[in-house]
Amino acid sequence: MSDKYPVVSWRELTTLLKRYGYVLVSQRGSHMKYRLAQRSVVVIPKHRTISIGVLKNVLKEISRALNKDERSLIEELRSL
């Protein structure tokens, strides 16, 4: 299995966040802040394509908060 990160939009990434219970708590300009019950906060820029660095950081935070493997999150993003 390849660990390469897929090219995703902000819509695909927010769909993944909502699946795991993240809720939009605020937005300032093009940046949206999602929270998971006092455990985790991620900020997603509302861009056509999310940069690899931002995607890596978001996936790392999600996997830490949910105790889930990053590879499975990558596969879920590919299937969206």
C-alpha positions as a Markdown table, in Angstrom:
| # | Residue | x | y | z |
|---|---|---|---|---|
| 1 | Met | 0.0 | 0.0 | 0.0 |
| 2 | Ser | 1.3 | 3.4 | -0.9 |
| 3 | Asp | 1.5 | 6.1 | 1.8 |
| 4 | Lys | 1.3 | 8.9 | -0.8 |
| 5 | Tyr | -1.1 | 11.6 | 0.2 |
| 6 | Pro | -4.0 | 12.2 | -2.2 |
| 7 | Val | -4.9 | 15.6 | -3.7 |
| 8 | Val | -8.0 | 16.6 | -1.9 |
| 9 | Ser | -10.3 | 19.7 | -1.7 |
| 10 | Trp | -11.5 | 21.4 | 1.5 |
| 11 | Arg | -15.0 | 19.8 | 0.9 |
| 12 | Glu | -13.5 | 16.2 | 0.9 |
| 13 | Leu | -11.5 | 16.9 | 4.0 |
| 14 | Thr | -14.4 | 18.4 | 5.9 |
| 15 | Thr | -16.6 | 15.4 | 4.8 |
| 16 | Leu | -14.0 | 13.1 | 6.5 |
| 17 | Leu | -14.0 | 15.3 | 9.7 |
| 18 | Lys | -17.8 | 15.3 | 9.9 |
| 19 | Arg | -17.8 | 11.5 | 9.6 |
| 20 | Tyr | -15.8 | 11.3 | 12.8 |
| 21 | Gly | -17.8 | 13.8 | 14.8 |
| 22 | Tyr | -15.9 | 17.0 | 14.2 |
| 23 | Val | -18.1 | 20.1 | 14.3 |
| 24 | Leu | -17.6 | 23.5 | 12.7 |
| 25 | Val | -17.2 | 26.0 | 15.6 |
| 26 | Ser | -16.0 | 29.1 | 13.9 |
| 27 | Gln | -14.8 | 30.6 | 10.6 |
| 28 | Arg | -12.6 | 33.6 | 10.0 |
| 29 | Gly | -12.2 | 34.4 | 6.3 |
| 30 | Ser | -11.3 | 31.3 | 4.4 |
| 31 | His | -10.2 | 29.3 | 7.5 |
| 32 | Met | -12.7 | 27.0 | 9.2 |
| 33 | Lys | -12.1 | 25.6 | 12.7 |
| 34 | Tyr | -13.5 | 22.2 | 13.6 |
| 35 | Arg | -13.6 | 20.7 | 17.1 |
| 36 | Leu | -14.1 | 17.2 | 18.4 |
| 37 | Ala | -15.5 | 17.3 | 22.0 |
| 38 | Gln | -12.7 | 19.3 | 23.8 |
| 39 | Arg | -10.1 | 16.7 | 22.5 |
| 40 | Ser | -9.0 | 18.1 | 19.2 |
| 41 | Val | -9.1 | 21.2 | 17.1 |
| 42 | Val | -8.2 | 21.4 | 13.4 |
| 43 | Val | -8.2 | 24.4 | 11.1 |
| 44 | Ile | -9.0 | 23.8 | 7.4 |
| 45 | Pro | -8.4 | 26.5 | 4.7 |
| 46 | Lys | -11.2 | 26.8 | 2.3 |
| 47 | His | -9.0 | 26.1 | -0.8 |
| 48 | Arg | -9.6 | 24.2 | -4.0 |
| 49 | Thr | -6.7 | 21.9 | -3.1 |
| 50 | Ile | -5.3 | 21.4 | 0.3 |
| 51 | Ser | -1.5 | 21.5 | 0.5 |
| 52 | Ile | 0.4 | 18.3 | 1.5 |
| 53 | Gly | 1.8 | 19.9 | 4.7 |
| 54 | Val | -1.7 | 21.0 | 5.9 |
| 55 | Leu | -3.1 | 17.6 | 5.0 |
| 56 | Lys | -0.4 | 15.8 | 6.9 |
| 57 | Asn | -0.9 | 17.9 | 10.0 |
| 58 | Val | -4.7 | 17.4 | 9.9 |
| 59 | Leu | -4.5 | 13.7 | 9.4 |
| 60 | Lys | -1.9 | 13.4 | 12.2 |
| 61 | Glu | -4.2 | 15.3 | 14.6 |
| 62 | Ile | -7.3 | 13.2 | 13.6 |
| 63 | Ser | -5.4 | 10.0 | 14.1 |
| 64 | Arg | -4.1 | 11.1 | 17.5 |
| 65 | Ala | -7.5 | 12.2 | 18.7 |
| 66 | Leu | -9.3 | 9.1 | 17.5 |
| 67 | Asn | -6.4 | 6.6 | 18.1 |
| 68 | Lys | -6.7 | 5.6 | 14.4 |
| 69 | Asp | -4.1 | 4.7 | 11.9 |
| 70 | Glu | -3.2 | 7.5 | 9.4 |
| 71 | Arg | -3.1 | 5.0 | 6.5 |
| 72 | Ser | -6.8 | 4.1 | 7.0 |
| 73 | Leu | -7.6 | 7.8 | 7.0 |
| 74 | Ile | -5.7 | 8.2 | 3.7 |
| 75 | Glu | -7.6 | 5.3 | 2.2 |
| 76 | Glu | -10.9 | 6.9 | 3.3 |
| 77 | Leu | -10.0 | 10.1 | 1.6 |
| 78 | Arg | -9.2 | 8.3 | -1.6 |
| 79 | Ser | -12.6 | 6.6 | -1.6 |
| 80 | Leu | -14.5 | 9.9 | -1.2 |
